[in-house]
Amino acid sequence: CIWDRCRSVFQTMVLEPPNIPKDLDEDEYMDKKAKHKHMMVGTVKFGGDLVRLGLVPCDGVMQWIHTLLSEKRQEKPTSDASEAKPEEAPDADVQDKDVEMREVQLELLCVIFASMGSSFSDGNTWNEENRRVIEEVFLELERLSTDTESLSVRIRCLIRDVLDLRLAHWK
C-alpha cells in the first residue's frame, strides 16, 4: 500500500512538471518550485529507504532509476506502461527533457543512491541482473560527472559525491 502511494506520487510529482501559476510574483513562484522539489526529494528518498530496509522489492526503484537517468521524458504514462522500462512504453509521448528537468531528475537519482547505497551488497535485495544494471548506471554517472557542456557544476558535484560515497562503501 505504501509502495503504491510512493509510485503514484513519483508519477505525478516527478514525471510531470509542477502546475505552478505563471502569474505569481518571482519570490512566490520560486517558493512553490522549492516546495515541489522538496516533496520530490522526500518521495524518492523514502522509496530508496524502503528498498534499503528490505520493505519493498528493488524493482520499482530500478524503474525510477531508469526514468531519472534517461535524457527523454514520458508524458502521462498509462498504468501498464508505468511498470515497463521507458523505452518499452509504447503509448508514451517521449521527448527530450529540458535542462532544468534533467538536472532535477539527476539530483533525485543521487538522492536515491545515497539513501539505498548501503543495500547494494545485500543479496536478498539485489539479484545479479539488478547489480549488473546498477554497475552500468554508475558507469553512466562517471561519464556525467565530467559532462561540462550540458550539466551544471552543482549537479556534477552531487554525482561525484555519490560516486565518492560508493568508493567509501556508503559510509
C-alpha positions as a Markdown table, in Angstrom:
| # | Residue | x | y | z |
|---|---|---|---|---|
| 1 | Cys | 0.0 | 0.0 | 0.0 |
| 2 | Ile | 2.8 | 2.4 | 0.9 |
| 3 | Trp | 4.8 | 1.5 | -2.2 |
| 4 | Asp | 1.7 | 2.0 | -4.4 |
| 5 | Arg | 1.4 | 5.5 | -2.9 |
| 6 | Cys | 5.1 | 6.3 | -3.5 |
| 7 | Arg | 4.8 | 5.1 | -7.1 |
| 8 | Ser | 1.7 | 7.3 | -7.6 |
| 9 | Val | 3.4 | 10.3 | -6.1 |
| 10 | Phe | 6.5 | 9.6 | -8.3 |
| 11 | Gln | 4.4 | 9.6 | -11.4 |
| 12 | Thr | 2.6 | 12.8 | -10.6 |
| 13 | Met | 5.3 | 14.8 | -9.0 |
| 14 | Val | 8.5 | 13.7 | -10.8 |
| 15 | Leu | 7.4 | 12.8 | -14.2 |
| 16 | Glu | 5.1 | 15.8 | -14.7 |
| 17 | Pro | 6.2 | 19.4 | -14.5 |
| 18 | Pro | 4.8 | 21.3 | -11.5 |
| 19 | Asn | 1.5 | 23.0 | -12.0 |
| 20 | Ile | 2.5 | 26.5 | -10.7 |
| 21 | Pro | 0.6 | 29.5 | -12.0 |
| 22 | Lys | 2.7 | 31.8 | -14.1 |
| 23 | Asp | 1.1 | 35.0 | -12.8 |
| 24 | Leu | 2.8 | 34.7 | -9.3 |
| 25 | Asp | 5.5 | 37.1 | -8.4 |
| 26 | Glu | 9.0 | 35.8 | -8.7 |
| 27 | Asp | 9.5 | 35.0 | -4.9 |
| 28 | Glu | 6.3 | 33.2 | -4.6 |
| 29 | Tyr | 6.9 | 31.2 | -7.8 |
| 30 | Met | 10.4 | 30.2 | -6.6 |
| 31 | Asp | 9.0 | 29.2 | -3.2 |
| 32 | Lys | 6.4 | 26.9 | -4.8 |
| 33 | Lys | 9.1 | 25.4 | -7.0 |
| 34 | Ala | 11.3 | 24.8 | -4.0 |
| 35 | Lys | 8.4 | 23.1 | -2.1 |
| 36 | His | 7.7 | 20.9 | -5.0 |
| 37 | Lys | 11.3 | 19.9 | -5.3 |
| 38 | His | 11.4 | 19.2 | -1.6 |
| 39 | Met | 8.4 | 16.9 | -1.9 |
| 40 | Met | 10.1 | 15.1 | -4.8 |
| 41 | Val | 13.3 | 14.6 | -2.9 |
| 42 | Gly | 11.4 | 13.3 | 0.1 |
| 43 | Thr | 9.4 | 10.8 | -2.0 |
| 44 | Val | 12.4 | 9.3 | -3.8 |
| 45 | Lys | 14.4 | 9.2 | -0.6 |
| 46 | Phe | 11.6 | 7.4 | 1.1 |
| 47 | Gly | 11.4 | 4.9 | -1.8 |
| 48 | Gly | 15.2 | 4.3 | -1.5 |
| 49 | Asp | 14.9 | 3.8 | 2.3 |
| 50 | Leu | 12.1 | 1.3 | 1.8 |
| 51 | Val | 14.3 | -0.7 | -0.5 |
| 52 | Arg | 17.4 | -0.4 | 1.8 |
| 53 | Leu | 15.3 | -1.7 | 4.7 |
| 54 | Gly | 14.0 | -4.6 | 2.6 |
| 55 | Leu | 10.4 | -3.5 | 2.9 |
| 56 | Val | 9.8 | -3.4 | -0.8 |
| 57 | Pro | 11.5 | -5.1 | -3.7 |
| 58 | Cys | 14.0 | -3.1 | -5.6 |
| 59 | Asp | 12.3 | -3.5 | -9.0 |
| 60 | Gly | 10.1 | -0.3 | -8.6 |
| 61 | Val | 13.1 | 1.8 | -7.7 |
| 62 | Met | 15.0 | 0.3 | -10.6 |
| 63 | Gln | 12.3 | 1.7 | -12.8 |
| 64 | Trp | 12.7 | 5.1 | -11.2 |
| 65 | Ile | 16.5 | 4.9 | -11.8 |
| 66 | His | 16.0 | 4.2 | -15.5 |
| 67 | Thr | 13.4 | 7.0 | -15.8 |
| 68 | Leu | 15.6 | 9.6 | -13.9 |
| 69 | Leu | 18.7 | 8.7 | -15.8 |
| 70 | Ser | 17.1 | 8.9 | -19.2 |
| 71 | Glu | 17.5 | 12.0 | -21.3 |
| 72 | Lys | 13.9 | 11.5 | -22.6 |
| 73 | Arg | 10.8 | 12.2 | -20.6 |
| 74 | Gln | 7.4 | 10.4 | -20.8 |
| 75 | Glu | 4.1 | 12.3 | -20.8 |
| 76 | Lys | 1.3 | 10.7 | -18.8 |
| 77 | Pro | 2.3 | 7.0 | -18.8 |
| 78 | Thr | -0.5 | 4.5 | -18.8 |
| 79 | Ser | -0.9 | 2.3 | -15.8 |
| 80 | Asp | 0.5 | -0.7 | -17.8 |
| 81 | Ala | 3.4 | 1.4 | -19.2 |
| 82 | Ser | 4.4 | 2.8 | -15.8 |
| 83 | Glu | 5.9 | -0.6 | -14.9 |
| 84 | Ala | 7.6 | -1.1 | -18.2 |
| 85 | Lys | 11.0 | 0.4 | -18.9 |
| 86 | Pro | 10.8 | 3.8 | -20.5 |
| 87 | Glu | 12.0 | 2.5 | -23.9 |
| 88 | Glu | 9.3 | -0.2 | -23.8 |
| 89 | Ala | 6.3 | 2.2 | -23.1 |
| 90 | Pro | 4.6 | 2.1 | -26.5 |
| 91 | Asp | 1.9 | 4.7 | -25.8 |
| 92 | Ala | 4.1 | 7.3 | -24.1 |
| 93 | Asp | 4.8 | 10.6 | -25.9 |
| 94 | Val | 8.6 | 10.6 | -25.5 |
| 95 | Gln | 10.6 | 13.8 | -25.9 |
| 96 | Asp | 13.8 | 15.3 | -24.6 |
| 97 | Lys | 13.8 | 16.7 | -21.1 |
| 98 | Asp | 14.6 | 20.4 | -20.7 |
| 99 | Val | 17.8 | 21.3 | -18.9 |
| 100 | Glu | 16.1 | 22.1 | -15.6 |
| 101 | Met | 14.1 | 18.9 | -15.6 |
| 102 | Arg | 17.1 | 16.8 | -16.5 |
| 103 | Glu | 19.2 | 18.3 | -13.6 |
| 104 | Val | 16.4 | 18.0 | -11.1 |
| 105 | Gln | 15.9 | 14.4 | -12.0 |
| 106 | Leu | 19.7 | 13.7 | -11.8 |
| 107 | Glu | 19.6 | 15.2 | -8.4 |
| 108 | Leu | 16.8 | 12.9 | -7.4 |
| 109 | Leu | 18.8 | 10.0 | -8.8 |
| 110 | Cys | 21.7 | 11.0 | -6.5 |
| 111 | Val | 19.2 | 11.1 | -3.5 |
| 112 | Ile | 18.0 | 7.5 | -4.3 |
| 113 | Phe | 21.5 | 6.2 | -4.5 |
| 114 | Ala | 22.6 | 8.0 | -1.3 |
| 115 | Ser | 19.6 | 6.6 | 0.6 |
| 116 | Met | 19.9 | 3.0 | -0.5 |
| 117 | Gly | 23.5 | 2.6 | -1.4 |
| 118 | Ser | 24.4 | 0.5 | 1.6 |
| 119 | Ser | 22.0 | -2.1 | 0.5 |
| 120 | Phe | 23.8 | -2.9 | -2.8 |
| 121 | Ser | 25.8 | -5.7 | -1.2 |
| 122 | Asp | 22.6 | -7.4 | 0.1 |
| 123 | Gly | 22.0 | -10.5 | -2.0 |
| 124 | Asn | 18.4 | -10.7 | -0.7 |
| 125 | Thr | 17.6 | -7.2 | -2.1 |
| 126 | Trp | 19.7 | -7.1 | -5.3 |
| 127 | Asn | 19.9 | -10.0 | -7.7 |
| 128 | Glu | 22.8 | -10.3 | -10.2 |
| 129 | Glu | 20.8 | -8.8 | -13.0 |
| 130 | Asn | 20.0 | -5.7 | -11.0 |
| 131 | Arg | 23.6 | -5.4 | -9.8 |
| 132 | Arg | 24.8 | -5.5 | -13.4 |
| 133 | Val | 22.3 | -2.7 | -14.3 |
| 134 | Ile | 23.5 | -0.7 | -11.3 |
| 135 | Glu | 27.1 | -1.1 | -12.5 |
| 136 | Glu | 26.0 | 0.3 | -15.9 |
| 137 | Val | 24.3 | 3.2 | -14.2 |
| 138 | Phe | 27.4 | 4.0 | -12.2 |
| 139 | Leu | 29.4 | 4.0 | -15.4 |
| 140 | Glu | 27.0 | 6.5 | -16.9 |
| 141 | Leu | 27.2 | 8.6 | -13.7 |
| 142 | Glu | 31.0 | 8.6 | -14.1 |
| 143 | Arg | 30.5 | 9.9 | -17.6 |
| 144 | Leu | 28.0 | 12.5 | -16.5 |
| 145 | Ser | 30.3 | 13.7 | -13.7 |
| 146 | Thr | 32.6 | 15.1 | -16.3 |
| 147 | Asp | 30.0 | 16.5 | -18.7 |
| 148 | Thr | 30.9 | 20.2 | -18.5 |
| 149 | Glu | 28.8 | 21.1 | -21.6 |
| 150 | Ser | 25.3 | 20.1 | -20.5 |
| 151 | Leu | 25.4 | 19.8 | -16.7 |
| 152 | Ser | 25.9 | 22.5 | -14.1 |
| 153 | Val | 28.8 | 22.3 | -11.6 |
| 154 | Arg | 26.3 | 21.7 | -8.8 |
| 155 | Ile | 24.8 | 18.5 | -10.4 |
| 156 | Arg | 28.3 | 17.2 | -11.4 |
| 157 | Cys | 29.4 | 17.7 | -7.8 |
| 158 | Leu | 26.3 | 15.8 | -6.5 |
| 159 | Ile | 27.1 | 13.0 | -8.9 |
| 160 | Arg | 30.7 | 13.0 | -7.8 |
| 161 | Asp | 29.5 | 12.9 | -4.1 |
| 162 | Val | 27.5 | 9.7 | -4.8 |
| 163 | Leu | 30.5 | 8.1 | -6.6 |
| 164 | Asp | 32.7 | 9.0 | -3.7 |
| 165 | Leu | 30.2 | 7.5 | -1.3 |
| 166 | Arg | 30.3 | 4.3 | -3.3 |
| 167 | Leu | 34.1 | 4.2 | -3.2 |
| 168 | Ala | 33.9 | 4.7 | 0.6 |
| 169 | His | 31.4 | 1.7 | 0.9 |
| 170 | Trp | 28.5 | 4.1 | 1.6 |
| 171 | Lys | 30.0 | 5.5 | 4.8 |
